[in-house]
């Protein structure tokens, strides 16, 4: 999948609530109810990522906060696959 231009990335991040482009990736922080909810959310993301064979970086911190960062490592930046997975993650939240 081809890298997106900064303009394309900007247009796509505008469509997703709370996602931003930084350091050649898109990212968002989710705040869940508690630790168990955060772990459940991470597991749901993992299931969807496996289906796509497209894996985000996931950080759990402060017991209930989950930071997701997406980029296509093989392409060296952001592609359409990153936005597809971001949309799926939005639907899980």
Residue frames as a rotation matrix with the C-alpha (Angstrom) as fourth column:
UNK 1
0.587 0.810 0.000 0.00
0.810 -0.587 0.000 0.00
0.000 0.000 -1.000 0.00
UNK 2
-0.076 -0.648 0.758 1.36
0.637 -0.616 -0.462 3.42
0.767 0.448 0.460 -0.93
UNK 3
-0.640 -0.236 -0.731 2.34
0.725 -0.501 -0.473 6.14
-0.255 -0.833 0.492 1.51
UNK 4
0.512 0.831 0.218 -0.17
0.854 -0.519 -0.030 8.95
0.088 0.202 -0.975 1.87
UNK 5
-0.306 -0.548 0.778 0.80
0.425 -0.810 -0.404 12.58
0.852 0.207 0.481 1.38
UNK 6
-0.915 -0.048 -0.401 0.63
0.390 -0.366 -0.845 14.96
-0.106 -0.929 0.353 4.34
UNK 7
-0.687 0.720 -0.095 -2.45
-0.718 -0.654 0.237 16.50
0.109 0.231 0.967 2.72
UNK 8
-0.084 0.643 -0.762 -4.16
-0.282 0.718 0.637 13.10
0.956 0.268 0.121 2.47
UNK 9
-0.560 -0.179 -0.809 -3.19
0.661 0.492 -0.567 12.31
0.500 -0.852 -0.157 6.05
UNK 10
-0.979 0.184 -0.083 -4.65
-0.103 -0.812 -0.574 15.63
-0.173 -0.554 0.815 7.19
UNK 11
-0.386 0.882 -0.270 -7.91
-0.785 -0.161 0.598 15.01
0.484 0.443 0.755 5.34
UNK 12
-0.048 0.349 -0.936 -8.23
0.106 0.934 0.342 11.54
0.993 -0.083 -0.082 6.85
UNK 13
-0.757 -0.249 -0.604 -7.39
0.599 0.102 -0.794 12.56
0.259 -0.963 0.072 10.42
UNK 14
-0.847 0.506 0.160 -10.07
-0.525 -0.843 -0.114 15.26
0.078 -0.181 0.980 10.24
UNK 15
-0.054 0.860 -0.508 -12.63
-0.567 0.392 0.724 12.48
0.822 0.327 0.466 9.72
UNK 16
0.087 -0.006 -0.996 -11.55
0.559 0.828 0.044 10.66
0.825 -0.561 0.075 12.89
UNK 17
0.803 0.341 0.488 -12.34
-0.172 -0.652 0.738 12.12
0.570 -0.677 -0.465 16.30
UNK 18
0.860 -0.418 0.294 -9.22
-0.371 -0.115 0.921 12.82
-0.352 -0.901 -0.254 18.34
UNK 19
0.555 -0.702 0.446 -6.65
0.760 0.646 0.070 11.26
-0.337 0.300 0.892 16.01
UNK 20
0.796 -0.362 -0.484 -3.59
-0.425 -0.905 -0.023 13.32
-0.430 0.224 -0.875 15.12
UNK 21
0.793 -0.607 0.042 -0.53
0.386 0.448 -0.806 13.00
0.471 0.656 0.590 12.94
UNK 22
0.717 -0.627 0.305 2.82
-0.685 -0.550 0.479 13.18
-0.133 -0.552 -0.823 14.71
UNK 23
-0.144 -0.912 0.384 6.27
-0.731 0.360 0.580 11.68
-0.667 -0.198 -0.718 14.15
UNK 24
-0.615 -0.123 -0.779 5.29
-0.757 0.369 0.540 9.98
0.221 0.921 -0.320 10.88
UNK 25
-0.833 0.447 -0.326 2.35
0.478 0.878 -0.016 8.11
0.279 -0.169 -0.945 12.46
UNK 26
-0.129 0.835 0.534 -1.23
-0.398 -0.537 0.744 8.68
0.908 -0.117 0.402 13.52
UNK 27
-0.809 -0.235 -0.539 -2.14
0.379 0.493 -0.783 8.38
0.450 -0.838 -0.310 17.17
UNK 28
0.098 0.833 0.545 -4.89
-0.415 -0.464 0.783 8.70
0.905 -0.303 0.300 19.72
UNK 29
-0.956 -0.293 0.031 -5.21
-0.130 0.324 -0.937 8.30
0.264 -0.900 -0.348 23.49
UNK 30
0.050 0.975 -0.215 -8.29
-0.070 0.218 0.973 6.59
0.996 -0.033 0.079 24.89
UNK 31
-0.793 -0.191 0.579 -9.31
-0.576 -0.074 -0.814 6.84
0.198 -0.979 -0.051 28.53
UNK 32
-0.279 0.661 -0.696 -11.28
0.065 0.736 0.673 3.84
0.958 0.143 -0.249 29.70
UNK 33
0.638 0.692 0.338 -13.34
-0.315 -0.167 0.934 3.28
0.703 -0.703 0.111 32.84
UNK 34
0.665 -0.420 0.618 -10.77
-0.585 0.221 0.780 1.12
-0.464 -0.880 -0.099 34.63
UNK 35
-0.373 -0.928 0.027 -7.85
-0.761 0.322 0.563 -1.25
-0.531 0.189 -0.826 34.15
UNK 36
-0.379 0.289 0.879 -10.02
0.272 0.943 -0.193 -4.22
-0.884 0.166 -0.436 33.18
UNK 37
0.727 0.685 -0.054 -11.81
0.204 -0.290 -0.935 -2.15
-0.656 0.668 -0.351 30.52
UNK 38
0.391 -0.677 -0.623 -8.48
-0.833 -0.548 0.073 -0.95
-0.391 0.491 -0.779 29.15
UNK 39
-0.620 -0.629 0.469 -7.19
-0.413 0.770 0.486 -4.53
-0.667 0.108 -0.737 28.87
UNK 40
0.032 0.735 0.677 -10.40
0.472 0.586 -0.658 -5.64
-0.881 0.341 -0.328 27.18
UNK 41
0.814 0.222 -0.537 -10.11
-0.260 -0.686 -0.679 -2.79
-0.519 0.693 -0.501 24.68
UNK 42
-0.109 -0.949 -0.296 -6.52
-0.893 -0.037 0.448 -3.75
-0.436 0.314 -0.844 23.92
UNK 43
-0.582 -0.079 0.810 -7.54
0.036 0.992 0.122 -7.37
-0.813 0.100 -0.574 23.34
UNK 44
0.524 0.822 0.222 -10.31
0.369 0.015 -0.929 -6.30
-0.767 0.569 -0.296 20.95
UNK 45
0.600 -0.401 -0.692 -7.82
-0.707 -0.671 -0.224 -4.18
-0.374 0.623 -0.686 19.02
UNK 46
-0.449 -0.846 0.288 -5.45
-0.641 0.530 0.555 -7.14
-0.622 0.065 -0.780 18.89
UNK 47
-0.123 0.500 0.857 -8.12
0.393 0.818 -0.421 -9.37
-0.911 0.285 -0.297 17.37
UNK 48
0.858 0.496 -0.129 -8.93
0.121 -0.441 -0.889 -6.85
-0.499 0.748 -0.438 14.65
UNK 49
0.319 -0.831 -0.455 -5.25
-0.855 -0.460 0.239 -6.14
-0.408 0.313 -0.858 13.96
UNK 50
-0.496 -0.475 0.727 -4.59
-0.201 0.877 0.436 -9.86
-0.844 0.070 -0.531 13.50
UNK 51
0.375 0.725 0.577 -7.44
0.497 0.368 -0.786 -10.10
-0.783 0.581 -0.222 10.97
UNK 52
0.969 -0.003 -0.247 -5.83
-0.181 -0.687 -0.704 -7.30
-0.167 0.727 -0.666 8.96
UNK 53
0.442 -0.897 0.023 -2.25
0.897 0.443 0.018 -8.48
-0.026 0.013 1.000 9.57
UNK 54
-0.009 -0.357 0.934 -1.58
0.248 -0.906 -0.344 -4.85
0.969 0.229 0.097 10.48
UNK 55
0.278 0.036 -0.960 -0.33
0.899 0.342 0.273 -4.26
0.338 -0.939 0.063 14.00
UNK 56
0.628 0.007 0.778 -0.40
-0.091 -0.993 0.082 -1.00
0.773 -0.122 -0.623 15.95
UNK 57
-0.691 -0.693 -0.206 1.84
0.260 0.027 -0.965 0.05
0.674 -0.721 0.162 18.79
UNK 58
0.466 0.884 0.038 -0.26
0.138 -0.115 0.984 -0.06
0.874 -0.453 -0.176 21.95
UNK 59
-0.728 -0.682 0.073 0.70
0.091 -0.201 -0.975 1.56
0.680 -0.703 0.208 25.25
UNK 60
0.486 0.815 -0.315 -1.28
0.461 0.068 0.885 1.04
0.743 -0.575 -0.343 28.48
UNK 61
-0.693 -0.721 -0.019 -0.47
0.414 -0.376 -0.829 3.55
0.591 -0.582 0.559 31.21
UNK 62
-0.833 0.312 0.457 -1.96
-0.529 -0.691 -0.492 5.22
0.162 -0.652 0.741 34.25
UNK 63
-0.782 0.380 0.495 -4.15
-0.027 0.772 -0.635 2.09
-0.623 -0.510 -0.593 34.76
UNK 64
0.113 0.940 0.323 -6.87
0.490 0.230 -0.841 3.15
-0.864 0.253 -0.434 32.29
UNK 65
0.483 0.006 -0.875 -5.26
-0.578 -0.749 -0.324 5.04
-0.657 0.663 -0.359 29.40
UNK 66
0.235 -0.341 0.910 -4.44
0.614 0.778 0.133 3.40
-0.754 0.528 0.392 26.10
UNK 67
0.164 -0.277 -0.947 -2.35
-0.622 -0.774 0.119 5.15
-0.765 0.570 -0.299 23.46
UNK 68
0.520 0.059 0.852 -2.56
0.547 0.743 -0.386 3.74
-0.656 0.667 0.354 19.95
UNK 69
0.008 -0.514 -0.857 -0.02
-0.622 -0.674 0.399 4.64
-0.783 0.531 -0.325 17.27
UNK 70
0.596 0.292 0.748 -0.35
0.376 0.721 -0.582 3.47
-0.709 0.628 0.320 13.70
UNK 71
0.191 -0.469 -0.862 2.05
-0.878 -0.474 0.064 3.49
-0.438 0.745 -0.503 10.79
UNK 72
0.998 0.069 0.002 2.95
-0.058 0.853 -0.518 1.00
-0.038 0.517 0.855 8.12
UNK 73
0.453 -0.888 0.071 6.48
-0.257 -0.054 0.965 0.05
-0.854 -0.456 -0.252 9.10
UNK 74
0.033 -0.446 0.895 7.20
0.721 0.630 0.287 -1.72
-0.692 0.636 0.342 5.81
UNK 75
0.459 0.210 0.863 6.35
0.814 -0.488 -0.314 1.49
0.355 0.847 -0.395 3.93
UNK 76
-0.578 -0.792 -0.195 8.02
0.794 -0.491 -0.358 3.88
0.188 -0.362 0.913 6.35
UNK 77
-0.958 0.276 0.071 4.95
-0.285 -0.937 -0.203 5.96
0.011 -0.215 0.976 7.14
UNK 78
-0.389 0.906 0.165 1.18
-0.237 0.075 -0.969 6.26
-0.890 -0.416 0.186 7.03
UNK 79
-0.979 0.162 -0.123 -0.91
-0.069 0.301 0.951 4.39
0.191 0.940 -0.283 4.46
UNK 80
-0.224 0.974 -0.016 -4.58
-0.706 -0.152 0.691 3.72
0.671 0.166 0.722 3.91
UNK 81
-0.032 0.169 -0.985 -4.32
0.363 0.920 0.146 0.59
0.931 -0.353 -0.090 6.06
UNK 82
-0.884 -0.331 -0.331 -3.56
0.426 -0.275 -0.862 2.75
0.194 -0.903 0.384 9.08
UNK 83
-0.741 0.660 0.123 -6.77
-0.670 -0.738 -0.081 4.68
0.037 -0.143 0.989 8.60
UNK 84
-0.013 0.720 -0.694 -8.77
-0.374 0.640 0.671 1.51
0.927 0.269 0.261 8.02
UNK 85
-0.297 -0.151 -0.943 -7.56
0.683 0.656 -0.320 0.13
0.667 -0.740 -0.091 11.34
UNK 86
-0.999 -0.051 -0.010 -8.11
0.045 -0.754 -0.655 3.48
0.025 -0.655 0.755 13.06
UNK 87
-0.376 0.926 -0.026 -11.76
-0.776 -0.299 0.555 3.42
0.507 0.229 0.831 11.92
UNK 88
0.099 0.359 -0.928 -12.18
0.156 0.915 0.371 -0.10
0.983 -0.182 0.035 13.26
UNK 89
-0.674 -0.426 -0.603 -10.65
0.651 0.044 -0.758 0.95
0.350 -0.903 0.248 16.59
UNK 90
-0.872 0.408 0.270 -13.01
-0.453 -0.883 -0.127 3.92
0.186 -0.233 0.954 16.76
UNK 91
0.015 0.938 -0.347 -15.94
-0.601 0.286 0.747 1.53
0.799 0.197 0.568 16.41
UNK 92
-0.072 -0.116 -0.991 -14.62
0.533 0.835 -0.137 -0.58
0.843 -0.537 0.002 19.29
UNK 93
-0.905 -0.424 0.046 -14.26
0.209 -0.536 -0.818 2.35
0.372 -0.730 0.573 21.70
